[in-house]
Amino acid sequence: MNTYYDILQFLKQFDVYIYVGSRLGDIELAALEIDNLYHAGVLDEKRYAKFKLILRHEHTLEEQRQKAKI
């Protein structure tokens, strides 16, 4: 799993469907859900770190896109 889309597909295995209307909000909610799965013991540390890195990268890209629109 190397993309934001892959993370969303992974979350669907746990009946977590994310859509809040803004991509930035979706990314932040996905990060919260990944945190919850990690604290529940579902994710190992390596996969958790990889998911968080991907989400942080997507968050940064989306912030840059929004700034470019202004």
C-alpha positions as CSV (number, residue, x, y, z in Angstrom):
1,M,0.0,0.0,0.0
2,N,1.7,3.1,-1.3
3,T,-1.1,5.6,-2.0
4,Y,-3.8,7.5,-0.2
5,Y,-6.3,5.5,-2.3
6,D,-4.8,2.3,-0.9
7,I,-5.3,3.5,2.6
8,L,-8.9,4.3,1.9
9,Q,-9.4,0.8,0.6
10,F,-7.7,-0.6,3.6
11,L,-10.1,1.3,5.9
12,K,-13.1,0.0,4.0
13,Q,-12.2,-3.5,5.4
14,F,-13.2,-2.1,8.8
15,D,-16.4,-0.5,7.4
16,V,-14.8,3.0,7.6
17,Y,-15.9,5.1,4.6
18,I,-14.6,8.6,4.5
19,Y,-16.1,11.6,2.8
20,V,-16.6,14.9,4.5
21,G,-16.7,17.1,1.5
22,S,-13.2,18.5,1.5
23,R,-10.1,16.5,0.5
24,L,-8.1,18.0,3.4
25,G,-10.8,17.0,5.8
26,D,-10.9,13.5,4.4
27,I,-7.1,13.1,4.8
28,E,-7.2,14.3,8.4
29,L,-10.1,11.9,9.2
30,A,-8.2,9.1,7.6
31,A,-5.2,9.9,9.8
32,L,-7.5,9.7,12.9
33,E,-8.9,6.4,11.9
34,I,-5.4,5.0,11.3
35,D,-4.4,6.2,14.8
36,N,-7.5,4.4,16.2
37,L,-6.6,1.2,14.5
38,Y,-3.0,1.4,15.7
39,H,-4.1,2.0,19.3
40,A,-6.5,-0.9,19.1
41,G,-3.7,-3.2,18.1
42,V,-4.9,-3.8,14.5
43,L,-1.9,-2.2,12.8
44,D,1.7,-3.0,13.5
45,E,4.2,-0.2,14.0
46,K,5.8,-0.5,10.5
47,R,2.5,-0.3,8.6
48,Y,1.3,2.5,10.9
49,A,4.4,4.6,10.3
50,K,4.1,4.1,6.5
51,F,0.4,5.1,6.5
52,K,1.1,8.2,8.5
53,L,3.9,9.2,6.2
54,I,1.7,8.8,3.2
55,L,-1.1,10.8,4.8
56,R,1.2,13.6,5.9
57,H,2.6,13.8,2.3
58,E,-0.9,14.0,0.9
59,H,-1.9,16.6,3.5
60,T,1.1,18.8,2.5
61,L,0.3,18.4,-1.2
62,E,-3.3,19.4,-0.7
63,E,-2.4,22.4,1.4
64,Q,-0.1,23.5,-1.5
65,R,-2.9,23.0,-4.0
66,Q,-5.2,25.2,-2.0
67,K,-2.6,27.9,-1.6
68,A,-2.0,27.9,-5.3
69,K,-5.7,28.5,-6.0
70,I,-5.8,31.7,-4.0
